Amino acid sequence: MRYDRKLALSGFCLGIESSADDFGVGIATFNGEILANKSDGYIPAEGGIHPREAARHHGEVADKVVNEALQEAGIKPAELSCVAFSQGPGLGPSLRTGATVARVISSYLGIPLVGVNHSVAHIEIGKLQTGVQDPVTLYVSGGNTMVTAFESGRYRVFGETLDIALGNCLDVFAREAGLKHKKGLPLGAAIEQLALEGEKFVSLPYVVKGMDLSLSGLLTAATALLQKGECRLEDLCYSLQEHAFSMVTEVTERALAHTEKREVLLTGGVAANKRLQAMLNIISEEHDAKFSVVPLQFATDNGAMIAWTGVLAFRHGLVVPIDESYVKLRWRVDKVDVPWIQ
Amino acid sequence: MDTVDKVNQTVLLKKGAEASLFFTVWNGRKAIMKVRVPKSYRPLALDEQIRIYRTIHEPQLMHEAKAAGVSTPLIYMVSVPHSTIIMEYIEGEQIKHLLKAAGKHERHELCRRIGISVAQLHRYGLIHGDLTTSNMILSPEGKVVFLDFGLGEKNSELETQGVDLHLLKRALQSTHFQFWEECFQSVLCGYRSVLGLEMAEKVYEKIRQIERRGRYVEERKQ
């Protein structure tokens, strides 16, 4: 299995994303067309993601989702030039299931394997879909809360959570409040709905430390008020959102002022929230920057982002031999070289 | 005497995230006017709470920093209703730019002195809260002057001291990634020279704990 220079000019890459609760498969052409983006999500019976159960789910749906993607793209397995997988960061059992599927495809078809960093992939698909070139990116999801910008060969972290992720904060609060998954909608959407009916602003901890922020105290305080039962749930949802979103917006604005970039990109599952979008739009305008939100199907975890980043990496010869393709549970975005950016 | 309302002929120097900095003249002295402008993205109640809190606390902390032995600009005037602080204009160059241009020996010396100042703050129970090399200026007299105490607090806990240094480390990593390790070692060297080995070791251990708590850190324990 060797990197073929001719193939690097045209071809198809199949990407597998399985870092958390979604098993996604995408197919990208080498010139940046997304031909397929299929996914099957694991929904816990109760509580948060159980890593073992998520991995079991991924194993069960893998062949179905791979076939759906190939069908949607209208290509045969033999036409694939390489296969990419989400190598980390994420939950071990989930990542390993996706990696196993990718290794099987790679060795069966005799095509190169490409390991992709999940966070880099979120940024790259966002750039591809929105057309931004060099943004300050706020990536907010169930597992991540970080502000990044490209600087000298890597995406550098200009701010991040010191403890829990924004999506996690909202999810846990929603579960404490007994909110249920509505079909196809994450718990955060339920909070967003209730927050629209919030009237009273309840003061909660607001913790920004330098470039970083902390959300665990906010969650604890909001949950304690909830359990006391003296505040309306709508008011708490509203106040929780306002505090948490103000923190990430302040940190993003600091990165924007510091780097003096001209574009702001919002991605990750929480990017779907209209209130957060509105806040970031305001700071972008104040700094004469263009604000873009990644479309939802490419903002949540998805296979297309792995496929596209796989293309970028493959074109630079970044393939990984199967026996070295172990998953990296703690692979920070600022540890990854991105040679495709000049 | 000039009041905030009467200060005119201001020149916008920097539109930061949190405040706008204007160059101005206050009673014949070169001055910086720091205005925490209202942020329309957040609710009015939260916005006022944040701006008032930071406008009151920043000058207090800057004053106490002097007592701790750390140079900070003199405060000329504070207006809470305008969330505005007028302070001494410090001549000199930002450490951020100096480090980029400096040679190895000079970098070590600058960073060591930053470490000494941070230790002096901590020994006095002060936390800067936003230690970056943009927030430090080397004055013509050769003093490292600390700016921007807006996120600071009075606190003597090991935890907050650890976070303070961790943030400086993170700032070095993102801004001076070519030689951040060497810089941070020099900072720690200065820090140790003030607080002594035993105390400094405790803070380092705290930094390591804080880092392990972070997301996706390789050293993190299961």
Interface residues (C-beta under 8 A of the other chain):
Chain A: G88 P89 G143 N144 T145 M146 E151 S152 R154 R156 V157 F158 E160 T161 L162 D163 A165 F201 S203 Y206 V208 K209 G210 M211 D212 E242 H243 S246 T249 E250 E253 R254 L256 A257 H258 A278 M279 L280 I282 I283 E286 H287 L329 R330 W331 R332 D334
Chain B: K14 K15 G16 A17 E18 K39 S40 Y41 R42 P43 A45 L46 Q49 I50 G129 D130 L131 T132 S134 L151 V163 L167 R170 A171 Q173 S174 F177 Q178 I210 R213 G214 R215 Y216 V217 E218 R220
